[in-house]
Amino acid sequence: MISFVSLGPGDPELITLQALRCLQAADCIYAPVPVSAKGRHSSKAEEMMLALDIRPEQIQLYDLPMSKQREGACAAYSQLAEELIRRERSEPECSLVVVAEGDSGFYSSSAYISEQVEAAGLAVRQLCGVPAFIACNALAGGQLVQLEEQCRVIPGEATEAEWQEAWGSIHTIVVMKGSLCEAEIKRAVAAHPERRWQYFEFVGMPKEYVTERPEEILERSFPYFSIIISKRR
Ligand code: SAH
């Protein structure tokens, strides 16, 4: 069986019991190690699992090239998909797991892998988890949306018309991948004081940072692991 297991946003306590039990019983857990021009980074997924007493020998790390050009990452996902397909056919009794940060069905690279595995005719199962934006909202407190409000999620990039529509609306806007839209968010924070701006980095991790002060958001350099939640006051 091949399972796509969600780890939650960073705090090991935010994994579900179902996901934890699946990891504990797994024969092999595939987890990415981001590799950039600066070298190999630590694997957030591995750190979370070790904090949950998953045995190091269960974890199989794979290099994931991080770059604007997606070819390297796509090649890594295809290679992993091929290995999963080969192992599932030769060792069907094995429990194989691919982990994802946050929820594995929400802007997750798991999609590239599971699509290829399913295209080969193999069954997969997906275990849900806490997405980062939900954990962010809990940190800030209160309702992300209530009554007739709607919520729109923008994954870092949008057209000028889409940004303008978002900031002019009465609804809640969640922006993921803050590093892709730092300039746009800073312009909007300055131009729309009628909106409430909540800014989050590395939620549930030692580097966690949260602010609602526009002046602090304006002087921040947004990392990739940042989220902005904007609500009409
Ligand atoms: N599957 C993930 C989303 C992956 S897309 C989920 O369910 O949350 C990657 C984006 O998620 C990042 O650019 C960032 O905007 C957000 N993200 C993931 N984990 C985060 C964290 N711990 N703190 C802040 N943002 C996070």
Boltz pocket constraint, residues with backbone or C-beta under 6 A from the ligand:
constraints:
  - pocket:
      binder: B
      contacts: [[A, 9], [A, 10], [A, 100], [A, 101], [A, 102], [A, 103], [A, 104], [A, 105], [A, 106], [A, 107], [A, 108], [A, 130], [A, 131], [A, 132], [A, 133], [A, 175], [A, 176], [A, 177], [A, 178], [A, 200], [A, 201], [A, 202], [A, 203], [A, 204], [A, 205], [A, 224], [A, 225], [A, 226], [A, 227]]
      max_distance: 6.0
